[in-house]
Amino acid sequence: MHPINKHPLVKRYIESNHFGKMLDFNFTIIQPGNGLYECEIQKKHLATPHAAHGGVVTTLLDSCMGVGALSLVCSSQKVVSTLEMKVSFLNAVKPGDKIIVKSTCLKRGNNILHMEASMYNQNDEVLAKSSGTFNAFPKEKAGY
């Protein structure tokens, strides 16, 4: 586990992210700029009997890109918010799938970060891809 996972702002994010806890999302930071999210698709994630809701897929991708971006700015006492994102749904996300999402930073400016993420299942099939733009801002504005 990379030491950035123990950064106080990362720990506070884990404590305060009740939405991620409700959905049973788990993450780690591989290295600054690279997040990894994991989740097993359960009944509460489904939109139909055979597929996860697109909102769950989008949330996993957004969360993973956000954690990757956060890991790049937390040492400057900043957090991030999503400015925009695009999602491409490539294959169905099915009940019981063990999801892995990986993010990477494409470009980092002073306050703007461009991220991307890919979602895979347990068979290493690509399920979805995303790109997003994130704004870094002082942690106090977010209540940290």
Secondary structure, 3 states (H helix, E strand, C coil): CCHHHHCHHHHHHHHHCHHHHHCCCEEEEEECCEEEEEEECCHHHEEECCEECHHHHHHHHHHHHHHHHHHHHHHHCEEEEEEEEEEEECCCCCCCCEEEEEEEEEEECCCEEEEEEEEECCCCCEEEEEEEEEEEEEHHHHCC
